[in-house]
Amino acid sequence: MSPLTKRRWRNFRANGRAFWSLCIFAVLFAIALCAEFVANDKPLLVSYRGHWMTPVTSFYPETAFNGDFRTEADYRAPEVQCLIVTGGSETCFDDPDGAMAEARTSGTVDGAAVETGWLLWPPIPYSYDTVNNLGRAAPSPPDAQHWLGTDDTARDVLARVIYGFRLSVGFALVVTLLTSVIGIAAGAVQGYFGGWVDLTFQRLIELWSSTPMLYVIIIVGAIWRLDFWSLVILSVMFGWTALVGVVRAEFLRARNFEYVRAARALGVSDGRIMFRHVLPNAMVATVTMLPFIIAGAIGSLAALDFLGFGLPSSAPSLGELTLQAKQNLQAPWLGFTAFFTFAIMLSLLVFIFEGVRDAFDPRKTFK
């Protein structure tokens, strides 16, 4: 690690709000990345006749447990659970609860000894698309089984929040990365070369920026079915201009500095001067814009899903959760969940990038 990198890390670490926001966000994002092991309607581990199976990562048909169907086993069904616990006893199809109880208490089924099995479930035994048999109207309020309640199709809200958090943050990070690469490159070329290159780019950017991104995506979404990557492409197409202005201004200011003239006199290539010598000086202004790009990407995805022109309704979208909150005013837990999820997620990201901005600023030093 270079001395400059060490100094930047010390500055970031000294900013308590940014550092602890990074720690909290890292924990939340790590949980979301492992969502299949935290919230899933498949067991993490199954013991069946002395063999260990991992349904959360592998496909097992019902016939693997002495069932009747070759389709994937429904591990939430009492018959399948009974087959696993009793080692595949046929009594499960007649009385699954009684057979399971007999196997667990005495290790026998109908007087015959069996090798009992077991299932290890994740902390939240529901996936984002699991429809639960509540026995009452949906949406249902929070209880011991559903910590944040269920939505209007009886799906667990907490499971959808975990998967939706991963989807929103992943979408924002991919869009921000791609828009930053394109925007920084375009701004660097404009500011460094200037002249007709700068004028031509500026006129094209003015025309492109005047196009309403949200309306275009809505029109495209009304014609074709959009998925994650198509939304990423459309967002990058209209979002790359956000960084062009600040990067262009920094390069226009720095291109006539003495160290740039000296590098040119020594025969250093323009590309090396731009991205090795000038770009680091433009990083403070660039990093300053990143929180707005990330927040805008998350907000755009949520807005499109709220309007019904984004991801499919089955996707674990926070915007779709917000739409359900609007349509079910009698279920306030949906609105509170959506609000606090967005508030916490965006606040943590803004605090983190504020610390990154200050760490890259050579004029600020924390003690």
N, C-alpha and C positions, 0 to 999 in steps of 0.2 A: 504494500500500500504506500503510495507516494506521500510526501509531507503535505501536499495540497489537499489530498483526499482525507488525510488524518485531521487536518484543521477543519475541513468542512464537516466531518463526522462529529468532532468535538463541539462545533457550533450547533449542529442539529441536536446533539444529546443534551446540550445545556438549555435548549428550549423545552422546558418540561411539558408544556401543553402539546407540542408536536410529537415529542418522544412517546408520551403515554398514549396519545391518539394512535400512533403507529403500532404500539403493542396491542391495544384493544382491537384495532382493525385487523391486525395479523391473526389474532386468535379467532375472531369472527370469520374471517375469510378462510382460514384453515379448516374450521368446522364446515363451512359451506363447500369447500373443495372435496371434503370427505362426506358429502351429504348422503351418499348411498349407504354408508356405514352408520349414519346417525338417524336417518329417517327413511325407512323402507318397509314394505309389506312382505319382504322375504327375510328369513332368518339369516343371521350372520354365520351360524354354525349349526349343523345337524349331526347328531349321533344316531346311526341306524344300523342295527345288527353288528355293532362293533366297528363300523366304518364311519369316518368323518367326511362330511360333505359341506360345501360352501355355496349355498344357493344364491347368495348375494352377488357372486361373481361367475357362477356356472349354471348351465341349464340342466335340469333334471326333470324328466317326464314323470307323470304319476305312476307309470308302470315300474319305475325304479323302486317304488315303495309298495309293490304288489297291488297297485291300483288297476283301474280299468282303461284309462285313457293315455294316449301317447303325447298329449299336449303337456305343457309345463304345469307342474303341480301347483295347486292353489293352497299355499301353506296356511292360510287363514281359515280354511274349511275344517270343520271338526273331524270329518272323515279322514282327511289327509294327516292331521295331527295324531289321530288315533292310530293310523297305520304306522307312523314313525315311532310312537311310544310303545306300541305292542309288537313291533317287529313284523308288521304286515299281516296281522290277524284278520281273517274274514269277518269276525264278529263286529268289526268297526262299522260295517255297512248296516248292521241291525241296531246297535246301541253304542255309538262312539263314546259317549260320556261314561257309560258303565264299564266298557272295556278299558278305557284309560284309567279309571279309578281303580279297577281290579289289578291292572298291571303295575300301577305305581305303589299300591299298598302291599300286595302279596307277591308280585313278580310272576303272576300266572294269569292266563285267560282261559276261562272254562276248565280250570283245573290243570291245564298244561303250562309248564314253565316256559317263559319267554324272556328274551334278552331285551330289557326295556331300553328305549331310546329317549332323546330329549332334543329340544330346540332352544337355541340361544337367540333371542330377538334383540334388535337395536333399541336404543333408548326410546325412540319414537317409532312404534310398529306400523307406521303408515307412510306411504310414498305420496308425492305431490298429486298423483292422479288416482289414489285409492278412494273409492266410493264406499262409505261406511253405512252399515245397516243400523241406524240410530234408534229405531223404534219410536221416533218422534219427528216433528217437523224440522226441516232444515231452512235456514241456518240455526244451529244450536249454540247456546252460550258455552263459555269455558267450563270444563269440569276436569275430573281426575284423569280421564282418558284423552281428552283433547284440551290441552293447556290454553290454547287461544281460541277455542271453539271450532266450529266448522262453517263452511261457506254455504251458499244456497244449493249446491249439489252434493252436500254431505262429505266434502273433502276436508282433511285436516288443515287448518290455517297455518299452524306452526311449520308443518312440513313444506307447505307451499312458500312460506316466507324464506325458509332456508334455501330451497332450490331457486327461488326468485332472486334472493340476494346474490347468489353465485352468478346467475344469468345476467343480472343488471351490471354488476361490477365487471364481469368478463367482457360484456359488450362495450362498456365504457372504456376499459383499458385497451381493447383491440382498436376501437375507433380512435382513441387519443394517440396511440402509437402510430397508426398509419397516417392520420392527419398531421401529426407533428413531423414525420419524415418528409412528407410532400410539402407542407407549408414552409418548413425550415429551408429545404432545398430551393424552393421557388423564391423565397425572400432573400436568401443568400445570393442567388444569381442576379436578382434585380439590384440589390444594394451594392454589390461589388462591381458590377460592370457599368451600371448607370446608363445614361444616354438613351439611345433608341430602344435598347433592350428593356430598360426600366419603363419607358413610356408605353411600349407595346404591351408589356405584362400588366401595367396598371389599368389600361383601358379594358383588357380582357377580364381582369378581376372585377372591375366595376360592373361589367355586364353580367358576369356569373354571380356575383354577390347579390344583385338585384332580383335574382330568381327566388321565389319563396319556396324554401326547402320542404316545409311541412306539407304544403299544398301539392307539390310534385309527388312526394311519397304517397300521399293519400290517393292521388290519381293512379299512380302505378299499382298501389295496393288494391284498388278497385278493379283493376284489369287482371293482374296476376296475383297468385297467392304468394305472399312473402314469407321467407324464413329468416333464420338468424343471419346468415351470411349475405343474403340479398339486402337486408336492412343495414348491415355493416357497410356494404359497397355504396349504397345510396347516401348514407350519413357521411362517409369519407368524401364522396364526390362533391358534397355541398359544404363540408366543414373544414376543408384544408386551407381555406383563405383566412381562417381566424388568426394564424400565426404569421402570415406573410408581412403584415404591416409593421409589427414590432421588430422582426428580424431584419427587414429591409432598412428600417431606420438605424438600427445598430451598425449594419454594414456600410450604409452611406456615411455614418459618422467616423467609422474606423478605417475606411479604405485609404484615406490620405494620411494616416498616422505614419510616423517615421519608421517604425519597425516594419510596416507593410511595404514602404518604399525600399527599405533596405533589403527585404526578402526578394522583392522583384529584381533589384539590382544584382543580387547574387544568383539569379536564375531559377529561383524556386517556382514551381508550377502554380498556376492560379488555384487549382483545386486544393493543393496542400496549404496554401495561404488562407483560403477561405475557411476550411474545416479544421485546420490544425492550429491556426493562430488567431483568426478573427472570431470564429464561432464561440470559443470559450468566453469571450468578453460579452457575447450576446445572450449567454445562458440565463442571466438573472431576469431579463425581460421575458425570455421564453418560458421559464419556469413559473413566472408570475401568472401567465395565461392558462397554464395547465389545469388548475382547479376549475376554472370556468368552462373549459372544454369537457372535462369529465362530468361536471354537474349538468352541462347542457346535453351530453349524450344520454345520461341516465334519465333526464327529464324528457327528452325527445322520445325515447323508447316507451316510457310510461305514458306519455301523451298519446302516442299512436295506439298502444294497447287499450287505453281508456276509450279512444274513439272507435276501436274495432278495426283499425287498418294496420295493425302491427302483427305480432306473432299469433299463431292459432290460439283459440280460446282454451285449448287443453294445456298449453304451455304454462309453466309456473311463473306467471308475470305479476309483478307488483302493480302495474297499471290495471290489469284485469281485476286484481283485488280491490283497487280503488273504485273501479266501476261497480263492483258488487256492493261496496259500502254505500255508494250513491243510490243504488237500486233497492237496498234493504236498510232503510233508515231505522227500522225496528231492531236492528242488530248493530249496536254502536261499537262492539268489539272489532268489527271489520274496519271501521273508519279509524279507530284509535291505533290498531295494528299497522295499517298502511301509513298513517301520519308519523308515528314514532320510528318506523323502519326507515322511511325516507329521511327524517330529521337526523337520526343517529348516523346513518350511512354518509350523508352529504357533509355533516359537520365534521366527522372524523377525517374525511378526505380533504376538506378545506384546511383544517388545522395541520395536517401532515404536509401539505404542499406549501403552506405558509412557512413552516420550518425549513423545508428544502430551499425555498426562495432565499430566506435569510442566510442559510448555510452557504449558498453560492455567492452571496453578496460580499465582496472583500471589504466593504466599508463597515460591516457589522461584525463584531466580535463579542461573544458571550463569555462571561467568567463563571 
